[in-house]
Amino acid sequence: MYLDSEKKKEIFGTYGKSNTDTGSPEAQIALWIIRLSVHLRCW
């Protein structure tokens, strides 16, 4: 399962500085943790 662009924008809006803030460490770590948790749920 992958995250669609709308879900990513929501994550970046929540944890980054804006919906388009894809480069800040906070946004990247949040995206990584959510991807990891989605991956682990598939197991």
C-alpha positions in Angstrom: 0.0 0.0 0.0 1.3 3.4 -0.8 0.3 6.9 0.3 -1.6 9.0 -2.3 -0.7 12.7 -2.9 -3.6 13.9 -0.9 -2.5 11.9 2.2 1.0 13.2 1.7 -0.2 16.8 1.6 -2.2 16.2 4.8 1.0 14.8 6.5 3.1 17.7 5.3 0.5 20.2 6.4 0.3 18.7 9.8 4.0 18.1 10.5 5.7 20.5 8.1 5.4 24.2 7.6 2.8 24.0 4.8 1.2 21.4 2.5 4.1 21.9 0.1 6.9 21.6 2.6 8.4 18.3 1.6 12.0 19.0 2.6 11.9 19.8 6.3 13.2 17.2 8.7 9.9 17.1 10.6 7.9 16.4 7.5 10.3 13.8 6.2 10.5 11.9 9.5 6.7 12.0 9.9 6.3 10.6 6.3 8.9 7.9 7.1 7.2 6.8 10.3 3.7 6.7 8.7 5.1 4.7 5.8 6.8 2.3 8.2 3.6 1.8 10.2 1.6 1.2 7.1 4.2 -1.4 6.0 4.2 -3.1 9.3 0.4 -3.4 9.4 0.6 -5.4 6.1 2.6 -8.1 7.9 
